[in-house]
Amino acid sequence: MRVLLVGSGGREHALAWKLAQSPSLGELHAAPGNPGIARHARCHPIRAEDAEGILDLGRALDVDLVVVGPEAPLVAGLADALRGLGVPVFGPGRRAAAIEGSKSFAKEVMEAAGVRTAAPLPEARAPCVVKADGLAAGKGVFVCRSQTDVDAALLALGPDTEILVEELLEGTEVSVFAVCDGRTALPLVPAQDFKRAFDGDEGPNTGGMGSFAPVSGIGEAVLEELVSEIHRPVLAELEARGMPFVGLLYAGLMVTDDGPFVLEFNCRFGDPETQSVVPVVEGDLLEALAAAASGELAGLGLGTAGRAAVTVVLAASGYPAEGDRGSPIRGVDECEVSGALVFQAGTALRGERLVTNGGRVLAVTGVAESVGAARAAAYAGVERIECAALRFRSDIALDAAEGTPALGSGGARTD
């Protein structure tokens, strides 16, 4: 099978790493990719947002499947254009991708499908959560526990941004991925991520500073119940509207004392949860994605390897406000020799030297028999990375490793 992977982040590197292990794979291409992805795929210098360039590349390569990583091209309709050429795509069309592209649309769908979600509020008054209605790269959600927080959120979003105001939910945040073919939902191992910039869940929301999988207390039976109550009703509602969802339907949940509530949906693999999920997925992920793209997912299964993974993100010191470019990175090979996985995101090559090229630069993943051991492996790997421009949180999966469920950030879940 000849596959084109669209994207250039840590999520796409993790997907490339996993897809490259499939016996079904003939050739793996990436656009634009990054230096890490280039270890597994032939990279082409075409941006994910360049729809015409992606279409031309797909035609030239005569690909059998396109896997779209980022949300922006999906919301813009890239999958529709590719399907119009007869190319199978793992990723929803523009109308279905609005489940992420418009939070108000997602609310409408959830209400129609009978899926519980945070209640809307008529005005921004603390305590509440203020959200940008459209895509915001993980930085459009503000948890407001005081009126000062509300004022700061409204100032940051600006007067021209469409916003939603919701009740602030407290509980444990969980990310539940399901591979979907329009009707069938195949769940993957649940994960939890850490959105805040600094230790102790302090600071602004980011695209994600780390993650772990699986989540204690969510075994196969509970996971099946969540997917039956959340993903499948939404799939049925979208199909009834003539916009079947083919791709990765990702529910960001808050598990409260009153049960689970959907904070929001995403229309693609999450980042950095993917870096923790795919290393513990057992089975041929490429086969599952191809089956979903062709509408033949029923009867297919993906197991878990009975292991745990913890991912620690190394980000630019000024992230999320600003990234870093050109700072040398050393120690990646040493980190991998130690047994950790290194998924590259904001990196580039300057000659033969690896340098920074973005906000979230690297994701180091440890895989072991338990969350505690995986966490130790991840941080041991982090210590081998040398780059003065990078920082990381020191408390990723700490509570989970100690057997205490980590509390979420009060409705802050967004990617």
Buried (B, 14 or more C-beta within 10 A) or exposed (E): BBBBBBBBBBBBBBBBBBBBEBEEBEEBBBBBBBBBBBBBBBBBEBBBEBBEBBBEBBEEBEBBBBBBBBBBBBBBBBBBBBBEEEBBBBBBBBBBBBBBBBBBBBBEBBEBBEBBBBEEBEEBEBBBBBBBBBBBBBBBBBBBEEEEBBEBBBEBBEEEBEBBBBBBBEBBBBBBBBBBBBBBBBBBBBBBBBBBBBBEBEBBBBBBBBBBBBBBEBEEEBBEEBBEBBBBBBBBBBBEEEBBBBBBBBBBBBBBEEEBBBBBBBBBBBBBBBBBBBBBBEBBBBBBBBBBBEBEBEEBEBEBEEBBBBBBBBBBEEBBEEBBBEBEBEBBEBBBEBEBBBBBBBBBEEEEEBBBBBBBBBBBBBBBEEBBBBBBBBBBBBEBBEBEBBBBBEBBBBBBBEEEBBEBBBBBBBB
